[in-house]
């Protein structure tokens, strides 16, 4: 099991309920394949550049632990889901032992 962090930017044109449903879908997918360590909802932020003619997006960061094969599946689901503007999954480095 390894630790990962994913950032998800969803469309700001979705209402709060639709955004919560979309993020909830990804949370449940992560929980089926690992454990969620923390969820940090940043809310609506201005994008650095327009994506699909949108200038704002709703940011969510999820830290989780899973097997090494799951992040590729999560990325695939992000790419085929309507309402997801951008996503990124990174592996967190292992904490170094104190010397």
C-alpha positions, 0 to 999 in steps of 0.5 A, spaced: 500 500 500 502 506 498 500 513 499 497 518 494 494 525 493 489 527 488 487 534 486 480 534 482 477 540 479 470 540 477 466 545 473 463 551 476 457 551 472 454 545 476 450 547 482 453 545 489 449 538 490 451 536 483 458 537 485 457 534 492 454 528 488 460 528 483 466 528 488 462 523 493 462 518 487 470 519 487 470 518 494 466 512 494 470 509 488 477 510 492 474 507 499 472 501 495 479 500 493 483 503 499 482 508 505 481 515 505 486 519 509 483 526 508 479 530 504 480 538 503 475 542 499 478 548 497 471 551 494 471 555 487 477 558 485 479 562 479 483 558 474 490 560 471 487 559 464 480 558 461 478 550 460 472 549 456 471 557 456 470 556 463 474 561 468 473 558 475 473 551 478 471 547 484 477 544 487 477 538 491 484 534 494 483 527 497 489 524 500 488 516 500 492 510 501 491 504 496 495 499 492 499 501 486 494 499 480 488 503 483 491 510 481 491 508 473 484 506 474 482 512 478 485 517 472 481 513 467 474 514 470 476 522 471 477 522 464 471 519 462 466 523 467 463 529 465 464 535 469 471 534 471 475 539 468 482 537 470 485 532 475 492 530 478 494 524 482 501 524 485 504 519 489 506 522 496 514 520 498 515 515 504 517 519 510 524 519 512 526 516 518 529 521 523 536 520 524 
